[in-house]
Amino acid sequence: MHQSSLRSGASYWRAIGEPPAACPELDQDLTCEAAVIGGGITGELVSYFLVQAGVDTVIVDREEMGTGSTAAST
């Protein structure tokens, strides 16, 4: 199978689910125990497990959460 046929450019999960919650822009300094750079599938999963472990976590992404390479990883 040719690689281009594996990726449509849109996330399956975003196509079938509700739109993600709007995230505020970072407009001030924050203090946290862990800063995760990137809100794609990997960053979201890492953040989830950090929060579950009780770690004060902030996700930072220049784009909308769940976009970018997430579409290729489904």
C-alpha positions in Angstrom: 0.0 0.0 0.0 1.3 3.4 -0.9 2.1 5.6 2.1 -0.1 8.5 1.0 -3.2 6.4 1.2 -2.6 5.8 4.9 -3.2 9.4 5.9 -6.1 11.6 5.0 -4.9 14.7 6.9 -7.8 14.6 9.3 -8.0 12.8 12.6 -10.6 10.0 12.8 -11.3 10.9 16.4 -12.0 14.5 15.6 -14.2 13.5 12.7 -16.5 11.3 14.9 -16.3 13.1 18.2 -17.1 16.5 19.7 -14.8 19.4 19.0 -12.1 19.8 21.6 -12.7 22.3 24.4 -11.2 25.7 23.7 -7.9 26.3 25.5 -6.9 29.7 26.6 -3.8 31.4 25.2 -0.8 31.5 27.5 -0.7 35.2 28.4 1.1 35.0 31.8 3.9 33.2 33.5 2.8 29.9 35.1 4.4 27.7 37.7 4.0 23.9 37.4 5.9 20.7 38.1 5.9 19.5 34.5 5.4 21.4 31.2 4.5 19.2 28.2 5.3 20.9 24.9 2.9 19.7 22.3 -0.8 18.9 22.6 -1.0 16.1 20.1 -1.8 12.5 21.0 1.6 11.9 22.7 1.6 15.1 24.7 -2.0 14.5 25.7 -1.3 10.9 26.9 1.9 12.0 28.8 -0.1 14.8 30.4 -2.9 12.4 31.4 -0.6 10.0 33.2 1.3 12.9 34.9 -2.0 14.3 36.2 -3.1 10.8 37.3 0.2 10.6 39.3 -0.6 13.9 41.0 1.9 16.0 39.0 0.9 19.6 38.5 1.0 19.7 34.6 0.6 22.3 31.9 0.3 21.5 28.2 1.6 24.2 25.8 1.1 24.0 22.0 1.2 26.7 19.4 -1.7 25.2 17.5 -5.1 23.7 18.5 -4.9 20.7 20.7 -5.1 17.3 19.0 -3.9 18.5 15.6 -0.6 18.2 13.7 0.9 14.7 13.7 -2.1 13.3 15.6 -3.9 12.9 12.3 -1.2 10.6 11.1 -1.1 8.5 14.2 -4.6 7.2 14.1 
